[in-house]
Amino acid sequence: MSKVKSLFNSVENSRKSYIKTIGQLSKEITNHKPNESSWNIVEITEHLYWAEFLGIAVMAKVLNEILEGIRELKYESKNKGLTIEKVVELTWNPKEQVPDIAAPRVGGSISFWINSLVSLNSILNEFTNNLTDDMLRVIAHAHPISGELDFQQRLEFLRFHIDRHHLQAKRNIKDFKQLN
């Protein structure tokens, strides 16, 4: 299996696992906030959608520019060769502020945001079908907090980000159950 396919599968598996956890929850649980500064599960899911959609869209734009010869290949960055976990450890604060572009802002039902999140599978698949293993270490674009990341790190970030918020959703569920 190619490295690109493996990275795609890891994102898909994380997304499926997250949806399995939240997919059958009541409206009361998905709207529960453990405290005023926390997001509820609807907000978490909306945020995951915006972050992944925008991440894929910008990666696709950069890859297209590279393939059309508009953008020069770049391999060097301060994060070169690091796993996404190490990049986050070095660049993030313990409680990071979400960039406005990826913040939840629409609201609505959990089923809408689950379906929106699921729709990203085909978009990510199309993007990764155009990416080759030898392109993985080319700089894709800068993350608003971590700086320049290559395509592999950006794909690793999609998985990492879903998993991080999956834990947050599980804490929300646990908190709700303890209160009720």
C-alpha positions as CSV (number, residue, x, y, z in Angstrom):
1,M,0.0,0.0,0.0
2,S,1.3,3.4,-0.8
3,K,2.1,5.9,1.9
4,V,-0.5,8.3,0.5
5,K,-3.2,5.6,0.7
6,S,-2.2,4.7,4.3
7,L,-2.5,8.4,5.3
8,F,-5.9,8.6,3.6
9,N,-7.0,5.5,5.5
10,S,-5.8,6.8,8.8
11,V,-7.9,10.0,8.3
12,E,-10.9,8.0,7.2
13,N,-10.6,5.6,10.2
14,S,-10.4,8.5,12.6
15,R,-13.4,10.2,11.1
16,K,-15.4,6.9,11.2
17,S,-14.5,6.3,14.8
18,Y,-15.5,9.8,15.8
19,I,-18.8,9.5,14.0
20,K,-19.4,6.1,15.6
21,T,-19.0,7.7,19.1
22,I,-21.3,10.7,18.4
23,G,-23.7,9.3,15.8
24,Q,-26.5,8.0,18.0
25,L,-26.4,10.6,20.8
26,S,-29.5,12.5,22.0
27,K,-29.9,16.2,21.3
28,E,-29.3,16.8,25.0
29,I,-25.9,15.2,25.0
30,T,-24.8,16.7,21.7
31,N,-25.7,20.2,23.0
32,H,-24.2,19.7,26.4
33,K,-21.3,22.0,27.4
34,P,-19.2,20.9,30.4
35,N,-18.5,24.6,31.0
36,E,-18.9,28.0,29.3
37,S,-15.5,27.9,27.6
38,S,-16.1,24.4,26.1
39,W,-17.7,23.5,22.9
40,N,-20.6,21.1,22.7
41,I,-20.4,18.1,20.3
42,V,-22.3,20.0,17.6
43,E,-19.7,22.8,17.7
44,I,-16.8,20.3,17.8
45,T,-18.2,18.5,14.7
46,E,-18.8,21.7,12.8
47,H,-15.3,22.8,13.7
48,L,-13.9,19.5,12.4
49,Y,-15.8,20.0,9.2
50,W,-14.4,23.5,8.5
51,A,-10.9,22.6,9.5
52,E,-10.7,19.5,7.3
53,F,-12.6,21.1,4.4
54,L,-10.3,24.1,4.4
55,G,-7.2,22.0,4.9
56,I,-8.0,19.8,1.9
57,A,-9.0,22.7,-0.3
58,V,-5.7,24.6,0.3
59,M,-3.7,21.4,-0.2
60,A,-5.5,20.7,-3.4
61,K,-4.8,24.3,-4.6
62,V,-1.1,24.1,-3.8
63,L,-0.8,20.6,-5.5
64,N,-2.6,22.0,-8.6
65,E,-0.2,25.0,-8.7
66,I,2.8,22.6,-8.4
67,L,1.5,20.3,-11.1
68,E,0.8,23.3,-13.4
69,G,4.3,24.6,-12.8
70,I,3.0,27.8,-11.1
71,R,4.5,27.0,-7.7
72,E,8.1,25.9,-7.1
73,L,8.7,22.7,-5.1
74,K,9.9,23.5,-1.6
75,Y,11.2,21.0,0.9
76,E,12.7,23.0,3.7
77,S,10.9,24.2,6.8
78,K,11.5,24.4,10.5
79,N,9.2,21.3,10.9
80,K,11.0,19.2,8.3
81,G,11.0,15.5,9.2
82,L,8.9,15.9,12.3
83,T,5.8,13.9,13.1
84,I,2.7,16.0,13.5
85,E,2.6,15.1,17.2
86,K,6.1,16.6,17.6
87,V,5.1,19.7,15.6
88,V,2.1,20.3,17.8
89,E,4.1,19.7,20.9
90,L,6.7,22.3,19.8
91,T,4.3,24.9,18.5
92,W,0.9,24.8,20.3
93,N,-0.1,26.2,23.7
94,P,-2.0,23.8,26.0
95,K,-5.3,25.6,25.3
96,E,-5.0,26.9,21.7
97,Q,-7.3,29.5,20.2
98,V,-9.1,28.3,17.1
99,P,-8.4,30.4,14.0
100,D,-11.6,32.3,13.1
101,I,-11.8,30.6,9.7
102,A,-12.3,27.2,11.4
103,A,-14.4,28.3,14.3
104,P,-18.0,26.9,14.6
105,R,-20.4,29.6,13.6
106,V,-23.4,28.1,12.0
107,G,-24.8,25.6,14.5
108,G,-27.7,23.4,13.6
109,S,-28.3,19.7,14.0
110,I,-25.7,17.1,14.7
111,S,-27.0,15.0,11.8
112,F,-26.2,17.9,9.4
113,W,-22.6,18.2,10.6
114,I,-22.1,14.4,10.6
115,N,-23.3,14.3,7.0
116,S,-21.1,17.2,6.2
117,L,-18.1,15.5,7.8
118,V,-18.8,12.3,5.9
119,S,-18.9,14.2,2.6
120,L,-15.2,15.1,3.1
121,N,-14.2,11.5,2.4
122,S,-14.8,11.8,-1.3
123,I,-13.1,15.2,-1.4
124,L,-10.0,13.8,0.4
125,N,-10.1,10.8,-1.8
126,E,-10.0,12.9,-4.9
127,F,-7.1,15.0,-3.6
128,T,-5.0,12.0,-2.5
129,N,-5.6,10.3,-5.9
130,N,-3.7,13.2,-7.4
131,L,-0.9,13.1,-4.8
132,T,2.1,10.7,-5.1
133,D,4.3,9.3,-2.4
134,D,7.3,11.3,-3.7
135,M,5.3,14.5,-3.2
136,L,4.6,13.9,0.5
137,R,7.6,15.8,1.7
138,V,6.9,18.9,-0.4
139,I,5.8,21.9,1.6
140,A,2.0,22.1,1.2
141,H,1.1,25.3,3.1
142,A,1.4,26.9,6.5
143,H,-0.8,25.9,9.3
144,P,-2.1,29.0,11.2
145,I,-0.4,27.9,14.5
146,S,2.3,25.4,13.5
147,G,3.8,27.1,10.4
148,E,4.8,25.4,7.2
149,L,3.9,21.7,6.9
150,D,4.5,19.3,4.1
151,F,1.8,17.2,2.5
152,Q,2.5,14.2,4.8
153,Q,2.3,16.4,7.9
154,R,-0.9,18.1,6.7
155,L,-2.5,14.6,6.2
156,E,-1.2,13.5,9.5
157,F,-2.7,16.6,11.0
158,L,-6.2,15.8,9.7
159,R,-6.0,12.5,11.6
160,F,-4.5,14.0,14.7
161,H,-7.0,16.8,14.8
162,I,-10.0,14.4,14.5
163,D,-8.5,12.2,17.3
164,R,-7.9,15.2,19.5
165,H,-11.5,16.4,19.3
166,H,-12.8,12.8,19.6
167,L,-11.3,12.8,23.1
168,Q,-13.0,16.1,23.8
169,A,-16.3,14.7,22.6
170,K,-15.8,11.6,24.9
171,R,-15.2,13.9,27.8
172,N,-18.4,15.8,27.0
173,I,-20.3,12.6,27.0
174,K,-18.8,11.4,30.3
175,D,-19.5,14.8,31.9
176,F,-23.2,14.7,30.7
177,K,-23.6,11.2,32.0
178,Q,-22.1,12.1,35.4
179,L,-24.5,15.0,35.8
180,N,-27.6,12.9,34.7
